[in-house]
């Protein structure tokens, strides 16, 4: 372990080749977990090659979910993996895009910082990339900073990042940097062979850019025999024990153990010249995996959303269910339901009757909104455990206004600014905002919970902090009428009075939250809302089974 004084961080770079979606984020997270479990202080950052300043304005179909940090940064979904594996908080410094790099350099150029000089990719853009790479390492908080370079080696947009890595390897000490290259070793069924040529070409392309990988991690569907490892080592200029097998796993949470078996952490420590005789302590991780893989019961929960065709759009929600399921020793089966298919309420019961719980997911825009409202009505009228997140909470308020309070024209100002009862309205602070990027209510905000509430039973405390990403809020003009009719606002932002949590008084388990609890759920610290929602769904499932058994006996 590093000394207690100012630390000098070591830098690990994770690049990828052959194809995208090989799992650089999971490999980076798994390596970080192993190093952390040895007592080292580790953080991970993601450098994305796209020109957007951040993914906040991207359609989820383009890039999956937008992950929000405590400090309000809209970031890549890989940061969710980093937090879930390491149980640490990331920040804006952990995700940097080409857009932000160029924006910083161009802003400096306009200020006159480069007077008389031609601003170029090298050195000005690469200098800015290097500056951002080293930001976290220079805080003195970390022994190791892992930097994941997005995209594939050979992509035009990735070239400045690879060049910055080349320069840093040259500028820093011999044992201060390490490049881990993730590649693919495909299996050709017709030939009955694993093929190393894609890996060779990928490494050769990296070498053409001046970067020699130190460790090669090979994604594969079949075990890598020693002759294949030796071949890769020979043609890619690495030692045989630096060729690491990353075989397909049952769950991403198996990968740290697989990497430990391959001695990836030992190899990294040796090559970084870091002395560490503390074996990786993964007992609690193994306990989590034991619960995950050996459930004693199961539940089926419907996730109602408009982006369900791309499940990465709800990545953090799906992972939060995994954490909560393991905590309850219960397998959570997610039924992915496109909200547009629920537009006719007469057909909703047929579609949802077998569910043990219903979650209405966050999102923006009008598409599928009536289906979400119909699903909530079904959950409310039939006593099905319900959790609404962000827009899901807003839809719960609209449904309640329409079908309990009788305000049939109720809506959100986002969907219908001329509605007679805008129970969801835009915040005053948002009404003059014209730019779309980075201007929502973003990041962690406090919430005060009322003691005589389901929310208090869930959290066990009155003061919490949760992450937000939205422009519209519950319209406080209607709080009194909602309370009288049976929907209580039990969580309030103490500074603004904005409603954060609503719940039904005469329902077994019905909670809507304006924030995104899924962003705070980790392997070692499952979010209490998801834990209790799964527990309530499990209880509902057991009650249904008991009724069915009694009916069959009768």
C-alpha positions in Angstrom: 0.0 0.0 0.0 1.1 3.6 -0.6 2.3 5.7 2.3 -0.1 8.0 4.2 1.6 11.1 2.6 1.0 12.5 -0.8 0.5 9.5 -3.1 2.0 9.2 -6.6 -0.6 7.4 -8.6 0.2 4.7 -11.1 -1.8 4.7 -14.4 -3.5 1.8 -16.1 -5.0 2.2 -19.5 -7.6 -0.2 -20.9 -8.0 -0.2 -24.7 -10.1 -2.4 -26.9 -9.8 -3.9 -30.3 -11.5 -6.0 -33.0 -15.1 -5.0 -32.0 -17.0 -2.9 -29.6 -19.0 -4.2 -26.6 -16.3 -6.6 -25.6 -16.6 -5.4 -22.0 -13.8 -3.0 -21.3 -15.8 -1.4 -18.5 -16.3 -4.8 -16.8 -12.6 -5.8 -17.2 -11.6 -2.4 -15.8 -14.1 -2.6 -12.9 -13.0 -6.2 -12.1 -9.3 -5.3 -12.1 -10.1 -2.3 -9.9 -12.1 -4.5 -7.5 -9.2 -7.0 -7.2 -6.7 -4.2 -6.5 -9.1 -2.5 -4.1 -9.7 -5.8 -2.2 -5.9 -5.9 -1.7 -6.1 -2.6 0.2 -5.2 -0.2 -2.6 -7.1 3.0 -3.3 -8.4 2.8 -6.9 -10.6 4.9 -9.2 -11.6 4.5 -12.8 -12.3 7.0 -15.5 -13.8 6.7 -19.0 -12.6 8.7 -22.0 -15.3 8.7 -24.7 -14.4 9.6 -28.3 -17.7 11.2 -29.4 -18.0 14.9 -29.9 -21.0 15.4 -27.6 -19.9 17.3 -24.5 -21.7 14.6 -22.5 -24.3 11.9 -23.2 -27.1 14.0 -21.7 -28.7 14.8 -25.0 -28.3 11.4 -26.6 -31.3 9.1 -27.2 -31.0 6.0 -25.0 -31.2 3.9 -28.2 -27.9 5.5 -29.2 -25.9 5.0 -26.1 -27.9 3.3 -23.4 -28.7 5.0 -20.2 -27.3 8.3 -19.1 -25.6 7.8 -15.7 -25.7 10.8 -13.3 -23.1 11.3 -10.6 -23.6 13.1 -7.2 -22.0 16.3 -8.6 -24.5 16.4 -11.5 -22.4 15.1 -14.3 -24.3 13.3 -17.1 -21.9 10.4 -17.9 -21.4 7.1 -19.7 -23.2 4.0 -18.3 -19.8 2.4 -17.6 -19.5 4.7 -14.6 -22.4 2.8 -13.2 -20.3 -0.4 -13.4 -17.4 1.4 -11.7 -19.6 2.5 -8.7 -21.4 -0.8 -8.4 -18.2 -2.8 -8.3 -16.1 -0.5 -6.2 -18.9 1.0 -3.9 -17.3 4.4 -4.4 -18.7 7.7 -5.8 -17.5 9.0 -9.2 -17.7 12.6 -10.4 -17.4 14.7 -13.6 -13.7 14.1 -13.6 -14.4 10.4 -14.2 -15.9 10.8 -17.6 -14.4 13.0 -20.4 -15.4 13.2 -24.0 -13.8 14.5 -27.2 -16.4 17.2 -27.1 -15.3 18.4 -23.7 -11.6 18.2 -24.6 -12.1 20.3 -27.8 -14.5 22.7 -26.0 -11.8 23.4 -23.3 -9.1 24.0 -25.9 -11.3 26.2 -28.1 -12.4 28.2 -25.1 -8.8 28.8 -24.1 -8.0 29.8 -27.7 -10.8 32.4 -27.7 -9.5 33.8 -24.4 -6.1 34.3 -26.1 -4.1 31.6 -24.2 -2.4 30.5 -27.5 -1.8 33.9 -29.0 0.6 33.7 -31.9 0.4 29.9 -32.1 -1.4 27.5 -34.4 -3.7 25.3 -32.3 -3.3 21.7 -33.3 -4.3 18.1 -32.3 -0.7 17.5 -31.3 0.3 19.0 -28.9 -2.7 21.1 -27.8 -5.5 18.5 -27.9 -3.3 15.7 -26.6 -2.0 17.9 -23.8 -5.6 18.6 -22.7 -6.3 14.8 -22.8 -3.2 14.2 -20.6 -4.1 16.9 -18.2 -7.6 15.3 -17.7 -6.1 11.8 -17.4 -3.8 13.0 -14.6 -6.4 15.1 -12.7 -7.6 12.3 -10.4 -4.1 10.9 -9.9 -2.8 14.3 -8.7 -5.3 14.6 -5.9 -3.2 12.3 -3.7 -6.2 10.1 -3.0 -5.4 7.2 -5.2 -2.7 4.5 -5.6 -3.9 3.6 -9.0 -6.0 5.4 -11.7 -7.5 3.1 -14.4 -8.4 4.9 -17.6 -10.8 3.2 -20.0 -10.4 4.5 -23.6 -13.7 4.2 -25.4 -14.2 2.8 -28.9 -11.9 0.5 -30.8 -8.2 0.9 -31.7 -8.2 2.0 -35.3 -11.2 4.3 -35.0 -10.3 7.8 -36.3 -11.9 9.5 -33.3 -9.8 7.4 -30.9 -6.5 8.4 -32.3 -5.8 11.5 -30.1 -6.5 9.4 -27.0 -4.1 6.6 -28.1 -1.5 9.3 -28.9 -1.9 10.8 -25.4 -1.4 7.3 -23.9 1.8 6.9 -26.0 3.1 10.3 -24.7 2.3 9.5 -21.1 4.1 6.2 -21.3 7.1 8.1 -22.5 6.8 10.9 -20.0 6.1 9.0 -16.8 8.4 6.5 -15.1 9.1 3.0 -16.5 6.8 1.3 -13.9 4.2 4.1 -13.6 2.0 3.2 -16.6 0.5 0.0 -17.9 -1.6 -0.8 -21.0 -4.2 -3.6 -20.9 -5.6 -4.4 -24.3 -8.9 -6.2 -24.5 -9.4 -8.2 -27.7 -11.4 -11.0 -29.2 -10.3 -14.6 -29.9 -13.3 -15.9 -32.0 -14.1 -19.6 -32.4 -14.8 -20.8 -35.9 -17.2 -23.7 -35.5 -16.6 -24.9 -39.1 -12.9 -25.2 -38.5 -13.2 -26.2 -34.9 -10.5 -23.7 -33.9 -9.9 -20.5 -31.9 -8.4 -17.8 -34.2 -5.7 -15.4 -33.0 -5.4 -13.3 -36.2 -7.9 -10.6 -35.1 -5.9 -10.1 -31.9 -2.7 -9.9 -33.9 -4.1 -7.3 -36.2 -5.6 -5.3 -33.3 -2.2 -5.2 -31.5 -0.4 -4.4 -34.7 -2.7 -1.4 -35.1 -1.9 -0.3 -31.6 1.8 -0.7 -32.3 1.4 1.5 -35.4 0.2 4.2 -33.1 3.3 3.8 -30.9 1.7 1.9 -28.0 2.9 -1.6 -27.0 0.3 -3.4 -24.8 1.7 -4.9 -21.6 -1.2 -7.3 -20.9 -3.6 -8.7 -23.5 -7.0 -9.8 -22.2 -8.7 -12.2 -24.6 -12.5 -12.4 -24.7 -13.4 -15.9 -25.7 -16.3 -18.4 -25.7 -13.8 -21.3 -25.2 -10.9 -21.8 -22.8 -7.5 -20.6 -24.2 -5.1 -23.6 -24.5 -1.4 -22.9 -23.8 -0.4 -23.2 -27.4 -2.9 -20.3 -28.3 -1.5 -18.2 -25.4 2.1 -18.8 -26.6 1.1 -17.9 -30.1 -0.5 -14.6 -29.0 2.5 -13.8 -26.8 4.9 -14.4 -29.6 3.2 -12.3 -32.2 2.1 -9.5 -29.8 5.4 -9.0 -28.0 4.2 -9.9 -24.5 5.1 -12.7 -22.0 2.9 -15.8 -21.9 1.7 -15.0 -18.4 0.5 -11.6 -19.7 -2.0 -13.3 -22.0 -5.2 -13.4 -19.9 -8.3 -15.5 -20.6 -11.7 -13.7 -20.2 -14.1 -16.4 -20.9 -17.9 -15.7 -21.2 -19.3 -15.6 -17.6 -22.7 -16.5 -16.2 -22.9 -13.0 -14.7 -20.7 -9.9 -14.9 -20.2 -10.3 -11.1 -18.3 -13.5 -11.8 -15.6 -11.6 -13.7 -13.5 -10.4 -10.7 -13.2 -14.0 -9.6 -12.3 -15.2 -13.1 -9.6 -12.4 -13.3 -8.3 -13.4 -9.9 -8.0 -17.0 -11.1 -6.1 -15.7 -14.1 -3.8 -13.7 -11.7 -4.5 -10.5 -13.5 -4.0 -8.4 -10.4 -0.7 -10.1 -9.5 0.6 -9.5 -13.0 -0.5 -5.8 -12.8 1.2 -5.3 -9.5 4.4 -7.0 -10.7 4.6 -4.9 -13.8 3.8 -1.6 -12.0 6.5 -2.5 -9.4 4.0 -2.3 -6.6 4.8 -4.5 -3.5 1.6 -5.8 -2.0 1.5 -9.0 0.0 -2.2 -8.7 1.0 -4.3 -11.3 -0.7 -7.5 -10.2 -2.3 -10.3 -10.3 0.2 -13.4 -11.2 -1.7 -15.4 -13.0 1.0 -18.3 -10.6 1.0 -18.3 -10.6 -2.9 -18.5 -14.4 -2.8 -21.3 -14.2 -0.3 -23.2 -12.0 -2.7 -22.6 -14.4 -5.6 -23.8 -17.3 -3.4 -27.1 -15.5 -2.7 -27.4 -14.5 -6.4 -26.9 -18.0 -7.8 -28.8 -19.9 -5.1 -32.1 -18.1 -4.7 -34.8 -19.7 -2.5 -37.7 -18.1 -4.3 -38.4 -15.9 -7.4 -40.6 -13.0 -8.4 -41.6 -11.5 -11.8 -41.6 -7.7 -12.0 -42.8 -5.8 -15.0 -40.6 -3.0 -16.1 -42.8 -0.6 -18.1 -40.8 1.7 -20.3 -40.5 3.1 -23.8 -36.9 2.0 -24.5 -37.2 -1.7 -23.5 -35.9 -2.9 -26.9 -32.5 -1.8 -25.7 -32.1 -3.0 -22.2 -29.0 -0.9 -21.6 -31.4 2.1 -21.5 -32.4 0.8 -18.0 -29.0 -0.7 -17.1 -28.9 0.6 -13.5 -32.5 -0.5 -12.8 -31.7 -4.0 -14.0 -28.6 -4.2 -11.8 -30.4 -2.7 -8.8 -32.9 -5.6 -9.1 -30.0 -8.1 -9.1 -28.6 -6.5 -5.9 -32.0 -6.4 -4.2 -32.8 -10.0 -5.4 -29.5 -11.3 -3.8 -30.3 -9.4 -0.6 -33.7 -11.2 -0.5 -32.2 -14.5 -1.7 -34.7 -14.2 -4.5 -34.4 -14.3 -8.2 -35.9 -11.3 -9.9 -37.3 -12.0 -13.4 -37.8 -8.8 -15.2 -40.7 -8.7 -17.7 -39.7 -6.0 -20.2 -42.9 -4.3 -21.4 -43.2 -1.7 -24.0 -45.5 1.0 -22.6 -47.0 1.7 -26.0 -48.6 -1.8 -26.0 -50.6 -0.8 -22.9 -52.6 2.1 -24.4 -55.9 0.2 -24.2 -56.8 -0.2 -20.5 -59.3 -3.0 -21.2 -56.4 -5.2 -22.3 -54.0 -4.2 -19.5 -55.2 -6.7 -17.0 -54.5 -9.6 -19.4 -51.0 -8.4 -19.9 -50.1 -7.6 -16.3 -52.1 -10.1 -14.2 -49.1 -12.5 -13.7 -46.8 -9.8 -12.4 -45.7 -9.7 -8.8 -44.7 -6.1 -8.9 -44.7 -3.2 -11.4 -42.0 -0.6 -12.0 -42.7 2.3 -14.2 -39.4 3.6 -15.6 -38.1 7.1 -16.1 -38.0 8.8 -19.5 -38.9 11.9 -21.5 -41.6 12.8 -24.0 -45.1 11.8 -24.7 -44.6 8.4 -26.5 -46.0 5.6 -24.4 -47.2 7.9 -21.6 -50.8 6.5 -21.6 -49.6 3.0 -21.3 -47.6 3.9 -18.2 -50.6 5.6 -16.7 -52.8 2.5 -17.4 -50.2 0.2 -15.8 -50.2 2.4 -12.7 -54.0 2.4 -12.5 -53.9 -1.4 -12.7 -51.3 -1.6 -9.9 -53.3 0.9 -7.7 -56.7 -0.8 -8.2 -55.4 -4.4 -7.7 -53.0 -3.9 -4.8 -49.9 -4.8 -6.8 -46.6 -3.5 -5.4 -45.6 -0.4 -7.4 -42.5 1.7 -7.7 -42.4 4.7 -10.0 -39.1 6.5 -10.8 -39.0 10.1 -12.0 -41.5 10.2 -14.9 -42.9 7.0 -13.3 -43.8 9.0 -10.2 -45.2 11.8 -12.3 -47.4 9.4 -14.1 -48.6 8.0 -10.8 -49.7 11.6 -9.8 -51.4 12.1 -13.2 -53.3 8.7 -12.9 -54.4 9.6 -9.3 -55.6 13.0 -10.4 -57.6 11.5 -13.3 -59.1 8.4 -11.7 -59.4 9.3 -8.0 -59.8 13.0 -7.9 -61.8 13.0 -11.1 -59.8 15.5 -13.0 -60.0 13.7 -16.3 -58.0 16.2 -18.3 -55.0 16.2 -15.8 -51.6 15.9 -17.4 -48.0 17.1 -17.2 -47.0 20.4 -18.7 -44.3 18.5 -20.6 -47.0 16.6 -22.6 -49.9 19.1 -22.5 -49.0 22.7 -21.5 -52.7 23.6 -21.8 -54.1 20.9 -19.5 -56.8 22.1 -17.1 -54.9 20.5 -14.1 -51.2 20.5 -14.7 -50.4 18.4 -11.7 -46.8 18.1 -13.0 -45.3 21.4 -14.1 -42.0 22.9 -15.0 -39.8 24.2 -12.2 -39.6 28.0 -12.1 -35.8 27.8 -12.4 -36.2 25.8 -15.7 -38.7 28.1 -17.5 -36.1 30.5 -18.9 -33.6 27.7 -19.9 -33.1 27.4 -23.6 -30.0 25.1 -23.9 -30.8 21.4 -23.6 -27.4 20.0 -22.5 -26.5 19.9 -18.8 -29.3 22.2 -17.7 -31.8 19.9 -15.9 -32.0 19.5 -12.2 -29.0 17.2 -11.9 -27.1 15.4 -9.2 -27.6 14.7 -5.5 -30.2 16.7 -3.5 -31.4 16.3 0.1 -34.8 14.9 1.0 -36.6 15.0 4.4 -38.8 12.0 5.0 -41.9 12.1 7.3 -41.7 9.6 10.1 -45.2 8.1 9.9 -44.6 6.9 6.3 -43.7 3.8 4.3 -40.7 5.8 3.0 -39.4 6.1 6.6 -39.8 2.3 7.1 -37.9 1.7 3.9 -35.0 4.1 4.7 -35.0 3.9 8.5 -34.1 7.6 8.7 -35.5 11.0 8.0 -32.6 12.6 6.1 -31.5 11.2 2.8 -29.7 12.3 -0.4 -30.6 11.0 -3.9 -29.7 11.8 -7.5 -31.9 13.7 -9.9 -32.3 14.2 -13.6 -35.4 16.1 -14.7 -37.0 19.4 -15.5 -40.6 18.9 -14.3 -41.9 18.5 -10.7 -45.1 17.9 -8.8 -47.2 21.0 -8.7 -47.4 22.0 -5.1 -50.7 23.8 -5.6 -52.4 20.4 -5.5 -50.7 18.9 -2.4 -53.7 19.5 -0.1 -56.2 17.8 -2.4 -54.0 14.8 -3.1 -53.4 14.3 0.7 -57.1 14.4 1.4 -57.8 11.8 -1.3 -55.2 9.4 -0.1 -51.9 10.2 -1.8 -49.4 11.6 0.6 -46.2 13.5 -0.1 -43.8 11.9 2.4 -40.5 13.1 1.1 -39.8 16.8 0.6 -36.7 18.8 -0.4 -36.0 20.9 2.7 -34.6 23.8 0.7 -37.2 24.2 -2.1 -40.3 22.4 -0.8 -40.4 20.3 -3.9 -42.0 16.9 -3.6 -39.5 14.0 -3.7 -41.6 11.0 -2.6 -45.3 10.2 -2.9 -47.1 7.1 -1.6 -50.7 5.8 -1.3 -52.2 5.5 2.2 -54.6 2.6 1.4 -52.3 0.3 -0.7 -50.0 -2.5 0.4 -46.9 -1.0 -1.2 -47.1 2.0 -3.6 -44.2 4.5 -3.9 -43.2 7.1 -6.4 -39.9 8.9 -6.2 -38.8 12.0 -8.2 -35.2 10.9 -8.0 -33.3 7.9 -9.4 -32.6 5.4 -6.6 -31.1 2.9 -9.0 -28.0 5.1 -9.4 -27.1 4.5 -5.8 -27.4 0.8 -5.7 -24.2 -1.3 -5.4 -23.2 -4.9 -4.9 -22.1 -4.2 -1.3 -24.9 -1.6 -0.6 -28.2 -2.5 -2.3 -30.6 0.4 -2.4 -33.3 0.1 0.3 -36.1 1.1 -2.1 -35.3 -1.8 -4.4 -34.7 -4.2 -1.5 -38.1 -3.4 0.0 -39.9 -3.3 -3.3 -38.6 -6.8 -4.2 -39.6 -8.0 -0.7 -43.1 -6.6 -1.1 -43.4 -8.2 -4.5 -42.2 -11.5 -3.0 -44.9 -11.2 -0.3 -47.5 -10.5 -3.0 -46.4 -13.5 -5.0 -46.6 -15.8 -2.0 -50.1 -14.5 -1.2 -51.2 -15.2 -4.7 -49.8 -18.7 -4.6 -51.5 -19.4 -1.3 -54.8 -18.3 -2.7 -54.3 -20.5 -5.8 -53.4 -23.5 -3.6 -56.5 -23.0 -1.4 -58.7 -22.7 -4.5 -57.2 -25.9 -6.0 -57.7 -27.8 -2.7 -61.3 -26.5 -2.5 
